Amino acid sequence: MEVTQAIETRRSVGRVKQDPIPREVVEGILESAVHAPNHRMTEPWRFHVFVGKGRGEFARARAECARLMAEAEGEEEETISGRLSRERKKAFRAPVVIAVVSKGGRDEVETLENYAACSAAVQNMQLAAHAAGLATIWRTGPIAYHPYMRGFLGLEGEDQVVAFVYLGYGDVEERPRRREPATSRTVWHEG
């Protein structure tokens, strides 16, 4: 697939089949990630891959974050129970879930640049997956930034979760995406 075609046809797909994805395919997608541009060659990306029963660890971490958040918000026990169930299920929406983490930098600017590099790495992952006939969706939400999740993933200092990338074989009909042309959002500064 030509790169421009991959960019223009890639979509976020939330419904995927539970068919397993060969490990070497996932490793190839991760290899694409580490070729993202990064200032000063910091290579700030770290990956946690949850597959098979390993998604249960992720499910438990999501549920614990949800419980802590619900309690802090003063939710009632029956409401909390439903919230925990929904959070657990999210870990099983796809056969592969990849947590992408950005390492903090030596200062505020490097930390920001590291995060940007990891965002580019996620886009590389999504394009590589799309070219391989797979579907992805990039998710975060409050759980991604919760102290419990940070601890679960071993984050330190200014490390940050950039994405939970859900990966699988699409289970929905592809539809074209509408985007405004770049010209409608571009200002040219010419001498």
C-alpha positions as CSV (number, residue, x, y, z in Angstrom):
1,M,0.0,0.0,0.0
2,E,1.4,3.4,-0.9
3,V,2.0,5.6,2.1
4,T,-0.4,8.4,1.0
5,Q,-3.1,5.8,0.4
6,A,-2.5,4.3,3.9
7,I,-2.7,7.7,5.5
8,E,-5.9,8.7,3.7
9,T,-7.7,5.4,4.2
10,R,-6.7,4.5,7.8
11,R,-9.7,4.7,10.2
12,S,-10.2,4.3,13.9
13,V,-12.2,1.1,14.3
14,G,-13.7,0.2,17.7
15,R,-15.2,-3.2,16.7
16,V,-12.8,-6.0,16.0
17,K,-12.9,-9.7,15.9
18,Q,-11.3,-11.7,18.7
19,D,-9.2,-13.7,16.2
20,P,-5.6,-13.9,17.5
21,I,-2.9,-11.9,15.8
22,P,0.4,-13.6,15.2
23,R,3.2,-12.3,17.5
24,E,5.5,-11.6,14.6
25,V,2.8,-9.2,13.1
26,V,2.6,-7.4,16.4
27,E,6.4,-7.2,16.6
28,G,6.5,-5.8,13.1
29,I,4.0,-3.1,14.1
30,L,6.1,-2.2,17.2
31,E,9.2,-2.1,15.0
32,S,7.4,0.5,12.8
33,A,6.8,2.6,15.9
34,V,10.4,2.9,16.8
35,H,11.2,4.5,13.5
36,A,9.2,7.6,14.4
37,P,11.2,10.9,14.4
38,N,12.4,12.0,17.8
39,H,14.5,15.0,18.7
40,R,18.0,14.2,20.1
41,M,17.3,10.5,19.4
42,T,15.9,10.0,22.9
43,E,13.8,7.0,21.8
44,P,11.3,7.7,24.6
45,W,8.7,5.0,23.7
46,R,8.0,2.1,25.9
47,F,5.4,-0.6,25.2
48,H,3.3,-2.9,27.3
49,V,1.6,-5.6,25.1
50,F,-1.5,-7.3,26.6
51,V,-2.6,-10.5,24.7
52,G,-4.7,-13.5,25.6
53,K,-5.0,-14.0,29.4
54,G,-2.5,-11.1,29.8
55,R,-5.4,-8.8,29.1
56,G,-6.8,-9.8,32.5
57,E,-4.0,-7.9,34.2
58,F,-5.0,-4.8,32.2
59,A,-8.6,-5.5,33.1
60,R,-7.9,-5.6,36.8
61,A,-5.8,-2.4,36.6
62,R,-8.6,-0.6,34.8
63,A,-11.2,-1.8,37.3
64,E,-9.1,-0.7,40.3
65,C,-8.7,2.7,38.7
66,A,-12.4,2.9,38.2
67,R,-13.1,1.8,41.8
68,L,-10.7,4.5,43.2
69,M,-12.2,7.2,41.0
70,A,-15.8,6.2,41.8
71,E,-15.1,6.2,45.5
72,A,-13.4,9.6,45.3
73,E,-16.5,10.9,43.5
74,G,-18.8,9.5,46.2
75,E,-20.6,7.0,44.0
76,E,-22.9,4.4,45.6
77,E,-21.9,0.8,45.7
78,E,-24.4,-0.5,43.0
79,T,-23.2,2.3,40.6
80,I,-19.6,1.4,41.3
81,S,-20.2,-2.3,40.5
82,G,-21.5,-1.4,37.0
83,R,-18.6,1.0,36.4
84,L,-16.1,-1.7,37.3
85,S,-17.7,-4.2,35.0
86,R,-17.6,-1.8,32.1
87,E,-13.9,-1.0,32.7
88,R,-12.9,-4.7,32.9
89,K,-14.7,-5.3,29.5
90,K,-12.7,-2.6,27.8
91,A,-9.5,-4.6,28.2
92,F,-11.1,-7.4,26.1
93,R,-12.4,-5.2,23.2
94,A,-9.5,-6.4,21.0
95,P,-7.2,-9.4,21.0
96,V,-4.2,-7.1,21.5
97,V,-3.9,-4.0,23.6
98,I,-0.7,-2.0,23.5
99,A,0.0,0.7,26.1
100,V,2.4,3.2,24.7
101,V,4.3,5.2,27.3
102,S,6.5,8.2,26.8
103,K,9.5,8.6,29.1
104,G,10.0,11.9,30.7
105,G,12.8,14.1,29.5
106,R,15.7,15.9,31.2
107,D,13.6,19.1,31.2
108,E,10.1,20.3,30.3
109,V,10.9,20.8,26.6
110,E,12.4,17.4,26.2
111,T,9.4,15.8,28.0
112,L,7.1,17.6,25.5
113,E,9.2,16.5,22.5
114,N,9.3,12.9,23.8
115,Y,5.5,12.9,24.0
116,A,5.2,14.2,20.5
117,A,7.6,11.5,19.2
118,C,5.5,8.9,20.9
119,S,2.4,10.3,19.3
120,A,4.2,9.9,15.9
121,A,5.1,6.3,17.0
122,V,1.4,5.5,17.6
123,Q,0.6,6.9,14.1
124,N,3.3,4.7,12.6
125,M,1.8,1.7,14.5
126,Q,-1.7,2.5,13.2
127,L,-0.4,2.9,9.6
128,A,1.6,-0.4,9.7
129,A,-1.4,-2.2,11.2
130,H,-3.7,-0.8,8.4
131,A,-1.2,-1.8,5.7
132,A,-1.3,-5.4,7.2
133,G,-5.1,-5.5,7.0
134,L,-5.7,-4.8,10.7
135,A,-7.8,-2.3,12.5
136,T,-6.8,0.0,15.4
137,I,-8.3,2.5,17.7
138,W,-6.3,4.9,19.9
139,R,-7.8,5.3,23.4
140,T,-6.9,7.1,26.6
141,G,-9.4,8.7,29.0
142,P,-9.0,9.4,32.7
143,I,-7.9,5.9,33.5
144,A,-4.7,6.4,31.4
145,Y,-3.6,9.2,33.7
146,H,-4.7,7.8,37.1
147,P,-1.9,7.3,39.7
148,Y,-2.9,3.6,40.0
149,M,-2.4,3.0,36.3
150,R,0.9,4.9,36.4
151,G,2.0,2.5,39.1
152,F,0.7,-0.5,37.3
153,L,2.8,0.4,34.2
154,G,5.8,1.4,36.2
155,L,5.8,5.1,35.3
156,E,8.2,7.4,37.0
157,G,8.5,11.2,37.2
158,E,7.3,12.8,34.0
159,D,6.5,9.5,32.2
160,Q,3.1,9.6,30.6
161,V,0.7,7.2,28.9
162,V,0.3,8.3,25.3
163,A,-2.2,5.7,24.1
164,F,-3.9,2.4,24.6
165,V,-3.8,1.0,21.1
166,Y,-6.5,-1.7,20.5
167,L,-5.5,-4.0,17.6
168,G,-7.5,-6.6,15.8
169,Y,-9.2,-7.6,12.5
170,G,-12.0,-5.2,11.7
171,D,-15.5,-6.3,12.3
172,V,-17.3,-3.3,10.7
173,E,-17.8,-2.1,7.2
174,E,-15.2,0.5,6.2
175,R,-16.7,4.0,5.6
176,P,-14.9,6.9,4.0
177,R,-13.8,9.6,6.5
178,R,-14.7,13.2,5.8
179,R,-12.0,15.8,6.4
180,E,-11.7,19.4,5.4
181,P,-9.0,20.0,2.9
182,A,-5.7,21.3,4.3
183,T,-6.1,24.5,2.3
184,S,-9.1,25.5,4.5
185,R,-6.8,25.5,7.6
186,T,-3.6,26.8,6.1
187,V,-2.0,30.3,6.2
188,W,0.9,30.8,3.8
189,H,3.6,33.4,4.7
190,E,5.4,34.3,1.6
191,G,8.0,37.0,1.1
